[in-house]
């Protein structure tokens, strides 16, 4: 077993329950190697680890690591939130690159991000148009039985409405059901008025009897 592996094993045993990062473990092992060889026993290794712990307690190192992890996570979360907000507002998110990255790479990555954003916007636009078309078709279907004039008027009104989501649209369809039914009834009533018999109110006109061919022949022969 190599010296590094033995020191790491002893460190984990002595600092059990202490949340040391792998980077910290590697650094402590590197320090504890001084003055030791592959033949060094656990007692010698423990002596070096104890000396390091006296100078910088492992618990304090772990606490610093926890703080740094929390800080790094917050920075990453803030960057992601800013990226999502930029997308939501229609802006191109900033591209994260190392500080020593050449200018041509920064320009290239920025252009790539802008192209990606434009493509995402185009896809979203297609989806919105498809939803709008589907909703319009459903609204037209809901007006079955109404006149063309009524439908034309209602479609003009519909095309000016913006719906928050599917639930908002479904509620609108329910609200206009009575409007459509009322229009159908009004049109039916208007049609009945036009078809009323000319014999007077209530349609009780006196019907005239139409003579048959035989009766007409008999009349003509008697003249």
GUNUBA-403805 format. One line per 10 residues: their letters; for each residue z, y, x of N, C-alpha, C, CB. Coordinates in steps of 0.05 Angstrom, whole numbers. Glycine has a CB too. Layout:
<sites>
a = Z,Y,X,Z,Y,X,Z,Y,X,Z,Y,X; ...
</sites>
This chain:
<sites>
xxxxxxxxxx = 0,-24,17,0,0,0,0,25,18,25,0,-19; -18,44,12,-20,68,28,5,86,24,-46,83,22; 9,104,43,32,122,42,30,140,17,33,139,68; 6,150,11,3,168,-13,12,154,-38,-26,178,-15; 4,129,-41,10,114,-65,40,109,-67,-5,87,-66; 53,103,-44,82,98,-44,97,124,-51,91,87,-17; 88,147,-40,102,172,-46,99,179,-75,91,195,-28; 75,176,-86,70,182,-114,87,165,-132,40,178,-121; 90,139,-125,107,121,-141,136,129,-140,103,92,-131; 145,137,-117,173,145,-114,178,172,-129,181,148,-85
xxxxxxxxxx = 158,190,-128,160,215,-142,163,211,-172,136,233,-136; 146,193,-183,147,188,-212,174,176,-220,124,169,-220; 185,159,-202,211,147,-208,233,167,-207,216,124,-188; 232,185,-187,254,205,-184,251,228,-204,254,216,-156; 226,234,-213,222,256,-232,214,245,-259,201,276,-221; 226,223,-267,219,211,-292,225,230,-315,233,184,-296; 207,233,-334,212,252,-356,204,280,-351,240,251,-364; 196,286,-326,188,313,-318,157,314,-321,197,321,-289; 147,333,-336,118,334,-342,103,349,-320,113,347,-369; 99,335,-297,84,347,-275,55,342,-278,94,336,-248
xxxxxxxxxx = 38,362,-273,9,358,-275,0,342,-251,-5,386,-276; -23,330,-252,-34,314,-230,-38,332,-206,-60,301,-238; -46,357,-211,-50,375,-188,-24,380,-173,-61,402,-198; -2,382,-188,25,386,-176,33,361,-161,46,394,-197; 29,338,-173,36,313,-160,22,310,-133,29,289,-178; -4,316,-133,-20,314,-108,-9,333,-87,-49,320,-113; -1,357,-95,10,377,-76,37,368,-65,12,405,-89; 54,357,-82,80,347,-72,77,324,-54,98,339,-97; 59,306,-61,54,282,-44,44,291,-16,33,263,-57; 27,311,-15,16,321,10,39,333,28,-5,343,5
xxxxxxxxxx = 58,347,15,80,358,30,99,336,39,96,378,13; 103,316,22,123,294,29,112,276,51,129,278,4; 86,277,57,75,259,78,84,267,106,45,260,76; 92,292,109,99,301,136,121,285,148,106,331,135; 116,275,172,136,260,187,138,231,178,162,272,183; 121,222,159,122,194,150,97,179,158,125,193,119; 100,153,158,77,135,164,75,114,142,80,122,192; 54,98,144,50,76,124,74,56,125,24,62,129; 88,56,147,111,37,150,137,49,139,114,29,179; 137,75,132,162,87,122,171,74,97,157,118,118
xxxxxxxxxx = 198,71,95,209,57,71,216,78,50,234,41,79; 227,68,27,233,85,4,254,106,12,242,69,-20; 273,98,29,295,116,36,284,141,50,315,102,55; 265,137,69,253,159,83,236,177,64,235,149,107; 221,163,47,205,178,27,222,194,9,187,159,11; 244,182,-1,262,196,-19,275,220,-6,284,177,-29; 281,218,20,293,240,35,274,264,35,300,232,64; 248,259,40,229,282,40,226,293,12,201,272,50; 225,276,-9,222,286,-36,247,302,-45,218,263,-56; 270,293,-36,295,308,-43,295,336,-30,320,292,-34
xxxxxxxxxx = 284,337,-6,283,363,8,265,382,-6,274,359,38; 242,372,-16,223,389,-31,236,397,-57,197,373,-36; 250,379,-70,263,385,-96,285,406,-93,274,360,-108; 299,406,-70,320,425,-65,308,453,-63,336,418,-40; 285,455,-50,272,481,-46,259,491,-72,251,480,-24; 245,474,-85,231,480,-111,235,457,-130,200,486,-106; 255,459,-148,261,437,-166,237,429,-182,284,445,-185; 234,403,-185,211,392,-199,210,402,-229,211,362,-198; 234,405,-240,235,415,-268,224,443,-271,264,414,-278; 229,460,-251,218,487,-252,188,487,-248,231,504,-230
xxxxxxxxxx = 179,469,-231,150,466,-227,136,458,-253,143,446,-204; 149,439,-266,138,429,-292,138,451,-313,154,405,-302; 159,468,-313,160,490,-331,138,510,-327,188,504,-330; 132,515,-301,110,533,-294,83,521,-303,110,539,-264; 81,495,-299,56,482,-308,52,484,-338,57,452,-300; 74,480,-353,73,482,-382,65,510,-391,100,475,-395; 76,530,-377,70,558,-384,40,564,-378,87,577,-368; 30,553,-355,3,558,-348,-17,544,-367,-3,548,-319; -9,519,-376,-26,505,-395,-28,520,-422,-15,477,-400; -5,531,-430,-4,546,-455,-21,571,-453,25,553,-463
xxxxxxxxxx = -19,584,-429,-35,608,-425,-65,602,-424,-26,621,-398; -72,581,-410,-101,573,-409,-111,566,-437,-104,549,-390; -95,553,-453,-103,545,-480,-108,570,-497,-83,527,-493; -90,589,-495,-92,614,-510,-118,629,-503,-68,632,-507; -123,630,-477,-147,644,-468,-172,630,-479,-149,644,-437; -172,603,-478,-195,588,-488,-198,592,-518,-192,558,-481; -175,592,-532,-176,595,-562,-186,623,-569,-148,591,-574; -178,644,-554,-186,671,-559,-216,674,-554,-171,691,-541; -226,661,-533,-255,662,-527,-271,649,-549,-260,649,-500; -261,626,-558,-275,612,-580,-275,628,-605,-263,584,-584
xxxxxxxxxx = -252,641,-611,-251,657,-635,-270,681,-634,-222,668,-640; -272,693,-610,-290,715,-606,-319,706,-608,-286,728,-578; -325,682,-599,-352,672,-600,-360,667,-630,-355,645,-584; -342,655,-645,-347,650,-673,-350,675,-689,-325,632,-685; -333,695,-682,-335,721,-696,-361,735,-691,-311,739,-688; -370,733,-666,-396,745,-659,-419,732,-674,-401,742,-628; -418,706,-677,-438,691,-692,-438,700,-721,-435,661,-689; -413,702,-732,-410,709,-760,-421,738,-766,-381,708,-769; -418,755,-746,-427,783,-749,-456,787,-741,-409,801,-733; -469,765,-734,-497,766,-727,-502,776,-699,-511,784,-746
xxxxxxxxxx = -482,775,-682,-485,784,-654,-489,759,-636,-460,800,-645; -499,765,-612,-503,743,-592,-478,740,-576,-528,749,-573; -465,716,-576,-440,712,-561,-445,716,-531,-429,684,-566; -424,726,-518,-425,729,-489,-426,702,-475,-401,746,-478; -441,701,-453,-444,676,-439,-423,675,-416,-473,673,-427; -408,653,-415,-387,650,-395,-400,637,-370,-364,632,-405; -399,652,-347,-410,642,-322,-391,649,-299,-438,654,-316; -391,633,-278,-374,639,-255,-380,667,-244,-377,618,-233; -360,680,-233,-364,707,-222,-385,709,-201,-338,718,-212; -389,687,-186,-408,688,-164,-436,678,-172,-399,671,-141
xxxxxxxxxx = -440,675,-198,-467,666,-208,-487,688,-202,-465,660,-238; -512,680,-194,-533,700,-188,-542,715,-213,-557,687,-175; -552,738,-210,-561,755,-233,-582,741,-249,-570,782,-223; -601,727,-235,-623,715,-250,-612,693,-269,-643,702,-231; -590,679,-261,-579,659,-278,-565,672,-302,-559,642,-262; -551,694,-297,-538,708,-319,-559,717,-340,-522,732,-309; -581,728,-330,-602,738,-348,-614,714,-364,-623,753,-333; -618,692,-349,-630,669,-362,-612,657,-384,-636,647,-341; -586,654,-377,-567,643,-396,-563,662,-421,-540,638,-383; -564,688,-416,-561,707,-438,-585,705,-457,-559,735,-427
xxxxxxxxxx = -609,702,-445,-634,699,-461,-633,673,-477,-659,700,-443; -623,652,-464,-621,626,-478,-602,628,-501,-612,604,-459; -580,642,-497,-560,645,-519,-572,660,-542,-535,659,-509; -588,681,-536,-601,697,-557,-621,680,-572,-614,722,-545; -637,664,-559,-656,646,-572,-642,626,-590,-673,632,-551; -620,615,-580,-605,596,-596,-594,609,-621,-582,584,-579; -583,634,-618,-573,648,-641,-595,654,-661,-560,675,-632; -618,662,-652,-641,668,-670,-649,642,-685,-665,679,-654; -649,620,-671,-656,594,-685,-635,587,-705,-659,572,-664; -610,590,-699,-588,585,-718,-591,602,-743,-561,588,-705
xxxxxxxxxx = -597,628,-738,-600,646,-761,-624,638,-778,-604,675,-751; -645,629,-765,-669,621,-780,-663,596,-798,-693,615,-761; -649,577,-786,-642,553,-801,-624,560,-824,-627,532,-782; -604,578,-819,-586,586,-841,-601,600,-863,-564,605,-830; -621,617,-855,-637,631,-875,-653,612,-892,-656,651,-861; -664,591,-879,-679,571,-895,-661,558,-915,-691,550,-876; -636,551,-906,-617,538,-924,-610,556,-948,-592,531,-909; -606,582,-942,-599,601,-964,-622,604,-983,-592,629,-952; -647,605,-973,-670,607,-991,-673,582,-1009,-696,611,-975; -667,559,-997,-669,534,-1012,-648,533,-1034,-666,510,-994
xxxxxxxxxx = -624,542,-1028,-603,543,-1048,-610,563,-1070,-576,551,-1035; -621,586,-1063,-628,606,-1083,-650,596,-1101,-638,632,-1069; -670,581,-1090,-692,570,-1106,-681,549,-1125,-713,558,-1088; -663,532,-1115,-652,511,-1133,-636,524,-1155,-634,492,-1116; -620,544,-1150,-604,557,-1171,-623,571,-1191,-585,578,-1158; -644,583,-1182,-663,596,-1201,-675,575,-1220,-685,611,-1185; -682,552,-1208,-694,531,-1225,-674,521,-1246,-703,507,-1207; -649,519,-1237,-628,510,-1256,-624,530,-1279,-601,505,-1242; -625,556,-1271,-622,577,-1291,-645,576,-1311,-620,605,-1278; -670,573,-1301,-693,571,-1319,-690,547,-1338,-719,568,-1302
xxxxxxxxxx = -681,525,-1327,-677,501,-1344,-656,506,-1365,-668,478,-1326; -636,522,-1359,-615,528,-1379,-625,545,-1402,-591,542,-1365; -648,557,-1399,-659,574,-1420,-680,559,-1437,-672,599,-1408; -682,533,-1435,-700,517,-1451,-697,524,-1481,-697,487,-1446; -719,529,-1494,-717,535,-1523,-718,564,-1529,-693,523,-1534; -715,581,-1509,-717,610,-1514,-745,619,-1510,-697,625,-1495; -751,643,-1519,-778,654,-1517,-785,662,-1488,-782,678,-1536; -811,665,-1482,-819,673,-1456,-810,701,-1450,-850,671,-1454; -810,718,-1470,-800,746,-1467,-771,746,-1458,-805,762,-1492; -755,730,-1472,-726,729,-1465,-722,719,-1437,-711,711,-1486
xxxxxxxxxx = -737,698,-1430,-734,686,-1403,-742,705,-1381,-751,661,-1401; -764,720,-1386,-773,740,-1366,-752,761,-1362,-799,753,-1375; -740,771,-1384,-719,791,-1382,-694,781,-1367,-711,801,-1410; -686,756,-1374,-662,745,-1361,-667,738,-1332,-653,719,-1376; -691,730,-1325,-697,724,-1297,-695,749,-1279,-725,711,-1294; -704,772,-1290,-701,797,-1275,-672,803,-1270,-714,820,-1291; -656,798,-1290,-627,802,-1286,-615,782,-1266,-612,800,-1313; -624,757,-1268,-613,736,-1251,-620,742,-1221,-625,709,-1259; -644,751,-1216,-653,755,-1188,-638,778,-1175,-683,762,-1188; -623,794,-1189,-607,815,-1178,-578,807,-1173,-608,840,-1195
xxxxxxxxxx = -572,782,-1181,-544,773,-1178,-541,757,-1152,-536,755,-1202; -518,762,-1138,-512,747,-1114,-486,731,-1119,-507,767,-1089; -488,704,-1114,-466,686,-1119,-451,680,-1093,-476,660,-1133; -424,679,-1095,-408,673,-1072,-412,645,-1063,-378,678,-1078; -412,626,-1082,-415,598,-1075,-424,583,-1100,-388,586,-1064; -424,556,-1098,-433,539,-1120,-415,542,-1145,-435,510,-1112; -389,545,-1140,-370,547,-1162,-376,573,-1178,-341,547,-1152; -382,594,-1164,-388,620,-1176,-413,617,-1194,-392,642,-1155; -433,603,-1183,-458,599,-1198,-454,582,-1223,-480,587,-1180; -439,560,-1219,-433,542,-1242,-418,557,-1264,-416,518,-1233
xxxxxxxxxx = -400,574,-1257,-386,590,-1277,-404,609,-1292,-363,607,-1264; -424,620,-1277,-444,638,-1289,-460,623,-1310,-462,650,-1268; -469,598,-1303,-485,582,-1322,-469,577,-1348,-493,556,-1309; -443,571,-1345,-427,566,-1368,-425,592,-1386,-399,557,-1360; -422,615,-1372,-419,640,-1387,-444,647,-1403,-413,662,-1367; -468,641,-1393,-492,649,-1407,-502,629,-1428,-514,654,-1386; -488,607,-1430,-496,587,-1450,-497,599,-1479,-478,562,-1450; -476,614,-1485,-474,627,-1512,-497,647,-1515,-447,640,-1516; -503,662,-1493,-525,681,-1495,-551,668,-1502,-528,697,-1469; -557,645,-1489,-582,631,-1494,-582,620,-1523,-585,607,-1474
xxxxxxxxxx = -560,609,-1531,-558,598,-1558,-562,620,-1579,-531,584,-1563; -550,643,-1574,-553,665,-1593,-582,675,-1594,-535,689,-1585; -596,675,-1571,-624,683,-1570,-641,664,-1586,-634,685,-1541; -636,638,-1583,-651,618,-1598,-647,622,-1628,-643,589,-1590; -622,627,-1636,-616,630,-1665,-629,656,-1676,-586,632,-1669; -629,677,-1660,-641,702,-1669,-671,699,-1672,-636,725,-1649; -683,684,-1654,-712,680,-1655,-719,662,-1679,-723,667,-1630; -702,642,-1685,-706,625,-1708,-704,640,-1734,-686,601,-1707; -684,658,-1735,-680,674,-1759,-704,693,-1764,-655,691,-1757; -714,704,-1742,-737,722,-1744,-762,707,-1754,-743,736,-1717
xxxxxxxxxx = -764,682,-1745,-787,666,-1753,-785,658,-1782,-788,641,-1736; -762,653,-1792,-758,647,-1821,-766,671,-1838,-729,638,-1827; -760,694,-1829,-766,718,-1845,-796,722,-1847,-754,743,-1832; -811,715,-1826,-840,717,-1827,-853,696,-1845,-852,716,-1799; -841,673,-1847,-853,651,-1862,-844,651,-1891,-845,624,-1850; -829,671,-1901,-818,670,-1929,-842,673,-1948,-798,693,-1933; -843,657,-1970,-865,658,-1990,-867,685,-2003,-861,637,-2011; -892,693,-2011,-897,720,-2022,-889,722,-2051,-926,727,-2019; -879,701,-2063,-872,701,-2091,-846,715,-2098,-871,674,-2102; -832,726,-2079,-807,739,-2084,-785,728,-2069,-801,739,-2114
xxxxxxxxxx = -761,739,-2072,-738,730,-2057,-731,702,-2066,-714,748,-2062; -723,686,-2046,-716,658,-2052,-739,640,-2052,-701,657,-2079; -764,650,-2052,-787,633,-2050,-794,619,-2076,-783,613,-2029; -787,630,-2099,-793,617,-2125,-819,627,-2137,-770,622,-2145; -841,628,-2121,-867,638,-2131,-879,617,-2150,-886,644,-2108; -893,626,-2171,-906,607,-2189,-931,595,-2176,-914,621,-2215; -932,569,-2174,-955,556,-2161,-979,554,-2180,-946,528,-2152; -1003,559,-2171,-1027,557,-2187,-1039,529,-2183,-1047,578,-2178; -1048,517,-2206,-1059,490,-2205,-1088,492,-2196,-1057,476,-2232; -1097,476,-2178,-1124,475,-2168,-1140,454,-2184,-1125,469,-2138
xxxxxxxxxx = -1163,461,-2197,-1179,442,-2213,-1193,422,-2196,-1199,457,-2230; -1195,397,-2207,-1209,376,-2192,-1239,379,-2196,-1199,348,-2202; -1255,364,-2182,-1284,364,-2184,-1293,355,-2212,-1297,347,-2162; -1280,334,-2223,-1287,324,-2249,-1282,345,-2270,-1272,299,-2255; -1260,360,-2268,-1254,380,-2288,-1274,403,-2287,-1226,391,-2284; -1282,410,-2263,-1302,431,-2260,-1329,423,-2272,-1306,438,-2231; -1337,397,-2269,-1362,387,-2280,-1361,387,-2310,-1367,358,-2270; -1339,380,-2322,-1336,379,-2351,-1339,407,-2363,-1309,367,-2359; -1328,427,-2349,-1329,454,-2358,-1358,464,-2357,-1312,472,-2341; -1372,458,-2336,-1400,466,-2333,-1418,454,-2353,-1410,460,-2305
xxx = -1413,428,-2361,-1429,414,-2381,-1425,425,-2408,-1424,385,-2381; -1402,436,-2414,-1396,446,-2440,-1408,474,-2445,-1366,447,-2445; -1417,486,-2424,-1428,513,-2427,-1457,512,-2437,-1426,529,-2400
</sites>
